[in-house]
Amino acid sequence: MTVASSAGTSLIHPTAIVDASAKLHASVEVGPYSIVGAGVEIDEGTVIGPHVVLKGPMRMGKRNRVFQFASLGEISQDKTAKVDDATSVSIGDDNTIREYVTIQRGTLKTLAINNGSTKVGDGNWIMANVHIAHDCTVGSQTILANGVTLAGHVTIEDYAGLGGFVLVHQHCCIGAHSYVGGGAALRRDVLPFLMIEGEPAKPRGINSEGLKRRGFTPEEIETIKEAYKLIFMSGLLMAEVKENLAVMAETSAASRQMLDFIGRSQRALLR
């Protein structure tokens, strides 16, 4: 990384405050009145808007865009968190982070799976007022609409989409390629490929349109539909469901993905 100094570059606004220990690539832009604290690292092509607060330890990758009034890397709101804890935030490449987003550091709780880090992958579209709490893992290519709130230790897998003001209970996992309609409150794990709507939130089928947009073939989508019927409509016990799904998984990667998800689910499935 080619590091820019905290002063003397036209890409850092003169009203911005950049700690001398922060490491910014020479191409990074920092807008008016933004604060970049100690222990922050930002890679090339990233644009930090005005009135943004970034605190370390935090590493942000390439070509991210952070809009005004976002707060990234602040100490967790968990009561056990301390300012000098060895916790951090990690953000990948090509993310759009809109106004008033908060992404907070992890914790040192023994149940934290990320070793004290809150992690965001690549290419995510994170809209205004989203809150990503301590020890969360957000994959890549997700969409979190306005007002989405993730409690601690939540996992959002790749290509998942959450509509406006969705609430996710701590330790829940939202499976890849799933979509959750606005206003839902999730208290259990959501299988990959599903469409979730309502309050109380319930599966309403599979995310067919999303799968088509991502290049799933009609045959693959049909297999996912069959797996959905097996899991949610057959009336079989979960042990029987897994036996039948294991047979489907021999020839279907999507079925294997669903079976593996069931096996590692910690909060039980939303059914």
C-alpha positions in Angstrom: 0.0 0.0 0.0 1.3 3.4 -0.9 0.6 5.5 2.2 -0.4 9.1 2.1 0.6 11.4 5.0 -2.2 12.9 7.1 -1.5 16.3 5.6 -0.2 17.8 2.4 -2.4 15.9 -0.1 -5.3 17.5 -2.0 -7.4 14.3 -1.5 -7.7 14.9 2.2 -9.8 17.9 3.0 -8.0 20.4 5.2 -10.8 20.2 7.8 -10.5 16.4 8.1 -8.6 15.0 11.1 -6.4 12.0 10.2 -4.4 10.4 13.0 -0.7 10.2 12.3 -0.7 6.4 12.7 -3.5 5.9 10.2 -2.4 4.2 7.0 -4.2 5.5 3.9 -3.3 4.7 0.3 -2.3 7.8 -1.6 -5.5 7.6 -3.7 -7.9 7.6 -0.7 -10.2 10.7 -0.5 -11.4 12.0 2.9 -14.1 14.6 2.9 -14.7 17.7 5.1 -14.8 17.3 8.9 -14.3 13.5 8.8 -12.2 11.9 11.5 -9.9 8.9 10.8 -8.5 7.6 14.0 -5.5 5.6 15.1 -5.2 2.1 13.8 -7.3 2.7 10.7 -6.0 1.3 7.4 -7.7 2.2 4.1 -6.7 0.8 0.7 -6.7 2.4 -2.7 -9.6 4.1 -4.4 -11.8 4.4 -1.3 -13.8 7.6 -0.8 -14.7 8.7 2.6 -17.4 11.4 2.6 -17.9 14.4 4.9 -18.6 14.0 8.6 -17.6 10.3 8.7 -16.0 8.9 11.9 -13.7 5.9 11.5 -12.0 4.3 14.5 -9.4 1.6 14.7 -8.4 -1.1 14.8 -10.1 -1.3 11.4 -9.0 -2.3 8.0 -11.0 -1.2 4.9 -10.2 -2.5 1.4 -10.3 -1.0 -2.0 -12.8 1.1 -3.9 -15.3 1.5 -1.0 -17.5 4.5 -0.8 -18.7 5.7 2.6 -21.3 8.5 2.8 -21.7 11.3 5.3 -22.4 10.7 9.0 -21.4 7.0 9.0 -19.7 5.7 12.1 -17.4 2.7 11.5 -15.2 0.9 14.0 -16.7 2.4 17.2 -16.7 0.3 20.4 -19.5 -2.2 20.6 -22.7 -1.3 22.5 -22.4 -4.6 24.4 -21.9 -3.9 28.1 -18.8 -6.1 28.3 -16.9 -4.1 25.7 -14.0 -1.9 26.7 -12.2 0.7 24.6 -8.8 -1.0 24.9 -10.1 -4.5 24.0 -8.2 -6.2 21.2 -11.2 -6.1 18.9 -11.6 -4.8 15.4 -13.6 -4.2 12.2 -12.7 -5.7 8.8 -14.3 -4.4 5.6 -13.5 -5.7 2.2 -13.6 -4.2 -1.3 -16.2 -2.4 -3.4 -18.8 -1.8 -0.7 -21.3 1.1 -0.7 -22.0 2.3 2.8 -24.7 5.0 3.0 -25.7 7.7 5.4 -25.8 7.0 9.2 -24.6 3.4 8.9 -23.0 2.0 12.1 -20.6 -1.0 12.0 -19.1 -1.7 15.5 -16.1 -3.7 16.8 -16.4 -7.2 18.0 -16.2 -8.4 21.6 -13.9 -10.7 23.6 -16.8 -13.0 24.7 -15.9 -16.7 24.5 -18.9 -17.3 22.2 -17.6 -14.8 19.6 -16.7 -16.8 16.5 -14.7 -14.0 14.8 -11.9 -13.6 17.4 -13.2 -10.2 18.3 -13.7 -8.9 14.8 -16.9 -7.7 13.0 -16.5 -8.6 9.3 -18.0 -7.3 6.1 -17.0 -8.8 2.8 -17.0 -7.4 -0.8 -19.5 -5.7 -3.0 -22.2 -5.1 -0.4 -24.9 -2.4 -0.8 -25.6 -1.1 2.7 -28.3 1.5 2.8 -29.0 4.4 5.2 -29.4 3.8 8.9 -28.2 0.1 8.9 -26.7 -1.1 12.1 -24.2 -4.0 12.1 -23.5 -4.9 15.7 -20.5 -6.6 17.3 -19.2 -9.9 16.0 -21.4 -10.0 13.0 -20.3 -11.5 9.7 -21.7 -10.0 6.5 -20.7 -11.9 3.4 -20.4 -10.5 -0.1 -22.9 -9.1 -2.6 -25.6 -8.6 0.0 -28.2 -5.9 0.0 -29.2 -4.4 3.4 -32.0 -1.9 2.9 -32.7 1.2 5.0 -33.0 0.6 8.7 -31.9 -3.0 8.8 -30.7 -3.9 12.3 -28.4 -6.9 13.0 -27.9 -7.9 16.6 -24.7 -9.3 17.8 -23.1 -12.5 16.3 -25.4 -12.5 13.3 -24.3 -14.0 10.0 -25.5 -12.8 6.6 -24.4 -15.2 3.8 -23.5 -14.2 0.3 -26.2 -12.7 -2.0 -28.8 -12.4 0.7 -31.2 -9.5 0.6 -32.9 -7.8 3.6 -35.7 -5.4 3.0 -36.3 -2.1 4.9 -36.3 -2.3 8.7 -35.7 -6.0 9.0 -34.6 -7.0 12.5 -32.4 -10.0 13.1 -32.0 -11.6 16.5 -28.6 -12.3 17.9 -26.8 -15.5 16.7 -29.2 -15.9 13.7 -27.8 -16.9 10.3 -29.5 -15.8 7.1 -28.7 -18.2 4.2 -27.2 -17.3 0.9 -29.5 -16.1 -1.9 -32.4 -15.7 0.5 -34.6 -12.6 0.6 -36.4 -11.2 3.6 -39.3 -8.8 3.1 -39.4 -5.4 4.8 -40.4 -5.1 8.4 -39.8 -8.8 9.3 -38.3 -9.8 12.7 -36.1 -12.9 12.4 -35.7 -15.0 15.5 -34.5 -18.2 13.8 -32.1 -19.2 11.0 -33.2 -18.7 7.4 -32.3 -21.5 4.9 -30.5 -20.5 1.7 -32.7 -19.6 -1.4 -35.9 -18.8 0.6 -38.4 -15.9 0.4 -39.4 -14.7 3.9 -42.2 -12.3 4.5 -44.6 -11.2 7.2 -44.8 -10.7 11.0 -44.5 -13.3 12.3 -42.0 -14.0 9.6 -42.6 -17.2 7.6 -41.2 -18.9 4.5 -43.3 -18.0 1.4 -41.5 -20.1 -1.2 -38.1 -19.7 -2.8 -36.4 -16.6 -4.1 -37.0 -17.5 -7.8 -36.4 -14.1 -9.3 -33.2 -13.5 -7.4 -31.9 -17.0 -8.5 -32.7 -16.3 -12.2 -30.8 -13.0 -12.0 -27.8 -14.8 -10.7 -27.7 -17.3 -13.5 -29.3 -20.4 -11.8 -30.7 -22.7 -14.5 -34.4 -23.6 -14.7 -33.3 -27.2 -13.7 -31.4 -25.9 -10.6 -34.4 -23.7 -9.6 -36.7 -26.7 -10.0 -34.5 -28.8 -7.7 -34.5 -26.1 -5.1 -38.3 -26.0 -5.3 -38.4 -29.7 -4.7 -36.1 -29.4 -1.7 -38.4 -26.6 -0.3 -41.4 -28.8 -0.6 -39.6 -31.6 1.2 -38.5 -29.4 4.1 -41.6 -27.3 4.5 -44.6 -29.1 3.0 -44.0 -32.9 3.4 -44.9 -33.1 7.1 -41.9 -35.3 7.7 -39.8 -35.2 10.8 -36.5 -33.3 10.4 -34.5 -36.5 10.7 -36.5 -37.9 7.7 -36.1 -34.6 5.8 -32.4 -34.8 6.2 -32.3 -38.4 4.9 -34.2 -37.5 1.8 -32.3 -34.3 1.3 -29.0 -36.3 1.5 -30.2 -38.4 -1.5 -31.0 -35.2 -3.5 -27.6 -33.7 -2.4 -25.8 -36.5 -4.3 -26.7 -34.8 -7.6 -27.6 -31.2 -6.5 -25.1 -28.7 -5.1 -28.0 -26.5 -3.9 -29.5 -29.4 -2.0 -26.1 -30.1 -0.4 -25.9 -26.4 0.6 -29.3 -26.6 2.3 -28.4 -29.9 4.0 -25.1 -28.4 5.3 -26.9 -25.3 6.5 -29.4 -27.4 8.5 -26.5 -29.3 10.1 -24.8 -26.2 11.4 -28.0 -24.2 12.4 -27.7 -23.0 16.0 -31.0 -21.3 16.6 -33.3 -23.8 14.7 -34.8 -23.1 11.4 -37.6 -20.6 10.6 -40.4 -23.0 9.4 
